[in-house]
Amino acid sequence: MTDFHCQSEHVARKDHRCGFCDATIKKGERYSNSTGVFEGDFFVWKEHLDCRAAGLESMRLSGEDFYQSMWNMDDEDRAWIKQDYPTIFERMAPHD
């Protein structure tokens, strides 16, 4: 369970790595930045805005109180995101 959580949107001043799709958040791109404490551990999670939308939707559909990176999802969830959020998979292409 999350002890506390703060989410905000920023414009990247440098390149970052997206925690959801593992692609680069490029300098000048808007992104989501989340910080907090989960099960006693501090975290920072940066992600593309569409990755955040996909993660929140998967959380809503699953009933879970968190979501994980694309690399830790099962094939069924990845297929759903590929269908509904194809731009995320386009960014992941070099990794597939």
TAMO-V600566 format. One record per pair of residues at least 24 apart in sequence whose ideal C-beta (glycine too) atoms are under 7 Angstrom apart, sorted by sequence separation. I is the first residue (numbers start at 0). J is the second residue. D is the distance in whole Angstrom. If there is no record, write none. Layout:
# TAMO-V600566
I|J|D / I|J|D
This chain:
# TAMO-V600566
6|31|6 / 7|32|6 / 18|44|5 / 6|33|4 / 18|45|6 / 19|46|4 / 20|47|7 / 53|80|5 / 5|33|7 / 17|45|7 / 18|46|5 / 4|33|6 / 5|34|5 / 17|46|5 / 5|35|6 / 15|45|5 / 17|47|5 / 20|50|5 / 4|35|4 / 19|50|4 / 53|84|5 / 3|35|5 / 3|36|6 / 17|50|6 / 1|35|6 / 2|36|4 / 53|87|6 / 1|36|7 / 19|54|6 / 49|84|6 / 1|37|5 / 49|86|6 / 50|87|6 / 0|38|7 / 49|87|6 / 21|68|7 / 19|68|5 / 20|69|5 / 21|70|7 / 18|68|6 / 19|69|6 / 0|64|7 / 20|87|5 / 22|90|4 / 22|91|6 / 20|90|6 / 20|91|5 / 21|94|6
